[in-house]
Structures are given as structure tokens and as C-alpha cells.
């Protein structure tokens, strides 16, 4: 028997989704192959165990959905915008009526008036004026203007030159006065300055000498003291040296004495012994 | 799975679907009432989470309401509805993947314990206790289901709990029937291993219940 069902067929058999013929084939195959039957039974057992998972009870919430909103003509956006424009225009018209607004456009002029009173603005522009006249008027006004300006300039120049002269005179006078006072004051000041300088110098010199003399005194005194102390010390040391020398001389003389005494004693003793021996 | 009146009504709801497709609000509302539990339970089994299941169910029915006019064939309503639900499930799963923070409320009590809660009692009593054990077993098996990959899980749920035919599942997921069967086969294989690891067998369940 060559028939061997695949995984798909086995799982379909498990869920009873095979035709009667195929189911019979699979059944025969499983009966003939106990190993495969065991495997299939394991799957069947798993299926049975997993069937114990219970459904959760839940109550469907009331769902109100109304997507197809019937937008009324009044709620239509287009209508709303048109109506708002119309309303604002109407408002302007009513306001204009109440304020008595009047708008006219005549002969290149736009007239807006409020309050119902017609204000007649006279046209300043003379239609009778020609280009030449305008030119003449401009030239005459320019000439007048030039005259006025030149007159103004000359007057200003005169005033300026006068004020400059005045200022110069005043300045020169002031400088002269200053120079005079400066020359007068300088001689006395120089004298005073020199005298004060001399006094200062004298004071300085005095102080310097006084200070230097006192310092020198102190220095020489300290020097003398130091020198006398040094001399004293030196003398002490000399005396000590002399004393030690005298002492050493004394010691030497004593030693010498003792040695001579010993020698003399030896000398004296030796002939006596010799004589004694000879007598024997 | 014993057929309830609701199931029968669902099976014979072609005229209802046709009316709903034409914009009948009452028919649409009735469809929601008929299918809400199924879609909620599909979402619940997919996520093992009440809030997410509610979210998916609500989104599915809002989408159904918006798009039912475009449904070509009335007979394909079931797979069409599950397609919407699966898409929302996948979307929510993606969101959850990106936002991995776990609320403390998500932790199930008794998780990680050696012995299972449904094994603790050895007294065979009827009703409340039996019901409790049954719901505990259901939770345990649900946690086993969560260990499957999302692809296998959605096929297993559709086949085992929603009772869709392999052809309908293939239509819903937009894949071949053979792929569906293959996923189902390996899904069951995987569940077998998970149950073995957790020492849950047909016999122990039979004894406990």
C-alpha cells in the first residue's frame, strides 16, 4: 500500500472535512500503521483537551452609528458661507442707510458723505489754466522764491560777519587782559617760588646732614664698642694662651728636674756599686 | 460545541446581512448582537485580554457598519467579518510590541506556581466549585494557547473555537488552504508539546472535572 496521507489530509480527517472516500482511505492507512495512528490520536487528544477553553460571556454594547448624516440645507457649509456674506452686506447697507451714507463718482471724483448733508467741494483745479500759464506761474513763483532766499542769505551773511567781528574783538581783548595779568603775576610768583625752593632745599640738606651725622655717630660708637670688645676678647685669649704655655713650661721644667734628679741618682749610685764590687 | 439559538440565527442570517448591506440600521444592529460574542471571544483568545478583545470587537463592528455596503457576496460575510477582526488583532499586537510596558493588572495570580490551581482540589462536587475549576482550566489552556505563534494561534482559534472551515480560514487570511492546514497541524503539535510540559492530559482533566 503506497498511500500516505500528508499533514493537511490528516488534519482535515481530524476535523471531518474529508470526503467519504478519502476518509476511508485515511482510516485504512491509520489502521495499517499503528505508529501513525498513535500520532494522530495524540493530535486528537490535544484537540479534545483544548476544547475545554470556554467562551467568555459578553454583552454586546449598544452601538449607535449614523455615518450617513443627512445634512440639512440650513447646516450646509456652502449655504452658511453665502448667508454670512449676505448678512454682512445687509448689515453694511442698513448701517449706510442709518448713517445717511452717500457715495458719488462724478468727473473723476469719488465723494463719500455721511449724515445726508451734501458737502459741495469746490473743485480747486481751474479748467481754464493752460500749460503756458502754469509755466509762467511756476517761473514767477520760483523767481519770487529765489529773491526771498537771496535776500535772506545776504541778511544772514551780514549778521554773521558782524557777530564774527564782535566775537573776535572780544576775544582779543580778553587775551590781552589775560596776558597782562599773567606777566604781572609771574615775577612775584617766580620770586616766591625760588624762595620757597631755597627754603625747602635748606631744610632738606639740614635734615639730611642731621640724620647722617646721627647715623655716623651711632655707627662709629657701635664700631668702637665692638672693637674694644674684640680687643678684650683677644687679650683674654692671649692671656689664656700665655698661661697654658707657662704651665706647659712649668711642667716641662718639673719633668726635666725629675729626669735630671733620676740621672744624677743613677750616676751617683753606679760608682758606688762598682766600688763595692771591687772591694769584694 | 453545542449549537445554541444564537449559532442557528448566525447561520441563517443571510437576509439580515442583505438588509444590513442595503443600509438597514436595525439589521446592522441585529448583526452586531449576533456576532459580537464571537468576535469578542476571538479577540480574547488571541490576546487573553478583556480590554484588547473589547477594543478589537468594537473596531470590527464600526468597520463592519462603515463597509458592509461594499460586501460583494452575502455568503462571504463570515470570512469578511473575521478578516476585519484579524486585521485589528494584528494591529493591536503590533502596538503592543512597540509598547512593551506591562501593567501589574496583567499579571495573572498563581502564575509560575508549581501546582495548578485546578489540581489543588480533590473533592468532586457539583456546580460552583466545578464551574470554578472549569474556568481555571480554561484560563490555563488559554495560557497554553498564548505560547503559540500569532500565525498558528489565529488559525487554531478560527478552526477550533470559531468553527470556520479550512476554506473559510484561507479566505479570511488570504492564504492557501494547504498553508492553513499546515499551520493548524503544527499548531496542534506545538500545543501537544506545551500540554506535555505542563503535564496536562485528557485523563488528568477527566479526573479533575
Interface residues (C-beta under 8 A of the other chain):
Chain A: X7 X8 X10 X11 X12 X15 X17 X42 X43 X45 X46 X47 X48 X49 X50 X51 X52 X53 X54 X55 X56 X57 X58 X60 X61 X63 X65 X66 X67 X68
Chain B: X1 X23 X25 X28 X29 X32 X33 X36 X37 X40 X41 X44 X45 X50 X53 X54 X57 X58 X61 X62 X65 X66 X134 X135 X137 X138 X141 X142 X144 X145 X156 X159 X160 X161 X165 X166 X177 X178 X181 X182 X184 X185 X186 X188 X189 X191 X192 X195 X200 X201 X202 X205
